Amino acid sequence: MNIVNGVLHTLLLFITGKVKFDHSVKNRTLIMPDGAKFTIFRRVEIQSRQSNPEALFWIRFKPMKMSPQANIRFSLLPMMIFMGFKGFRSKYWGVNMETGLCQGLYEWQT
């Protein structure tokens, strides 16, 4: 799926009410299998009748010329693309404010 299709499908998901932001997890600590800790600042889920997600993907990065606070604001933009990709189910956004390390934890249908 290309970027334009991703954005268009994301807009359709918003229009049909399938995008849900889970505010109950904000500021909770996510401890990864390797012991790394991240504070969750956002979670989004696509409402679906499909079975539970079967694939989990996480990525970590440290923005070179952006503070963690700036990255939190910036992270809204790429969200509008990947939410529309086929199979996307949910994402947790996390940050370690002490190290500046950021993490995205994605759930995909397959």
C-alpha positions in Angstrom: 0.0 0.0 0.0 1.3 3.4 -0.8 1.3 6.6 1.3 -1.7 8.2 -0.5 -3.8 5.0 -0.1 -2.7 4.8 3.6 -3.9 8.3 4.3 -7.2 7.8 2.5 -7.9 4.5 4.3 -7.0 6.1 7.6 -9.5 8.9 6.9 -12.2 6.3 6.1 -11.4 4.6 9.4 -11.9 7.9 11.3 -15.2 8.6 9.4 -16.6 5.1 10.2 -15.7 5.4 13.9 -13.2 2.5 13.8 -10.3 4.5 15.3 -10.2 4.3 19.1 -7.6 6.1 21.3 -7.1 4.3 24.6 -6.4 7.0 27.1 -6.4 4.6 30.1 -2.8 3.5 29.4 -1.3 6.9 29.2 1.6 7.4 31.6 1.8 3.7 32.4 5.1 2.0 32.3 5.7 -0.6 29.6 8.4 -3.1 30.5 9.8 -5.0 27.5 11.2 -8.6 27.5 14.7 -7.2 27.5 13.9 -5.1 30.6 13.8 -1.7 28.8 11.1 0.6 30.3 9.0 3.1 28.4 6.3 5.5 29.5 3.3 5.1 27.2 2.1 8.5 25.8 -0.4 7.2 23.3 -2.2 4.1 22.1 -4.5 3.7 19.1 -6.6 0.7 18.1 -8.5 -0.1 15.0 -11.8 -1.7 15.9 -12.2 -5.0 14.0 -14.2 -8.2 14.0 -11.1 -10.1 13.0 -9.4 -12.5 15.5 -6.7 -11.3 17.8 -3.5 -9.9 16.1 -0.9 -12.5 15.2 2.1 -10.3 14.7 4.0 -7.9 17.0 6.7 -5.5 15.9 8.6 -3.0 17.9 11.0 -0.3 16.9 13.3 1.8 19.0 15.0 5.0 18.0 16.5 8.2 19.4 15.7 11.3 17.4 19.0 13.0 16.5 17.7 16.6 16.4 14.4 16.4 18.2 13.6 16.3 21.9 11.3 13.6 23.2 8.6 16.2 23.7 9.0 17.4 20.1 8.9 13.7 18.9 5.6 13.2 20.8 4.0 16.0 18.9 5.6 15.0 15.5 4.4 11.4 15.9 0.9 12.4 15.1 1.8 12.9 11.4 3.1 9.5 10.4 0.3 7.9 12.3 -2.1 9.2 9.6 -0.3 7.0 7.1 0.3 3.6 8.7 -3.1 3.3 10.4 -4.6 2.8 7.0 -2.2 0.0 6.0 -3.8 -3.4 5.6 -3.6 -5.5 8.7 -2.8 -2.7 11.2 -4.6 -3.3 14.5 -2.9 -1.1 17.2 0.1 0.8 18.3 1.6 1.9 21.6 3.9 4.9 21.6 6.4 5.1 24.4 9.4 7.1 25.5 12.1 6.9 28.1 12.5 10.5 29.2 15.9 9.8 31.0 17.6 8.4 27.8 15.5 10.0 25.1 14.9 6.6 23.6 11.5 6.2 21.9 9.6 3.0 21.0 6.7 2.1 18.8 5.0 -1.2 19.6 2.7 -2.3 16.7 0.2 -5.1 16.5 -0.7 -6.4 13.0 -3.3 -8.9 11.9 -0.7 -11.1 10.2 
